[in-house]
């Protein structure tokens, strides 16, 4: 699909309609961009407002403040942010204390 408002996980349709959903509050975005359709048409990869969207687009993650995303994850019991990359650190076991031999 070539138009953002048709993408399954995009908030573009809500922003273009000017109507919030359980997953997106359109007011903050519309306050920053005004006419959202015009914003999408004019935006390019050099626009600082657009760079976060382009960065998240390839990975499929939503764009927003970390605190807001954490609230959404808790509320909807789903993962909306990438996990830490790489192997999990090894757990170091505490060395066992050796009991003195009572017969020494």
URMOGI-V97761 format. One record per run of one state. SS is the DSSP state (alpha for helix, beta for strand, coil for the rest). FROM is the first residue (numbers start at 1). LEN is the number of residues. Records with the same first field share a line. If there is no record, write none. Layout:
# URMOGI-V97761
SS=FROM-LEN  FROM-LEN
This chain:
# URMOGI-V97761
coil=1-3  7-5  18-8  34-2  43-5  60-6  77-28
alpha=4-3  12-6  26-8  36-7  48-12  66-11
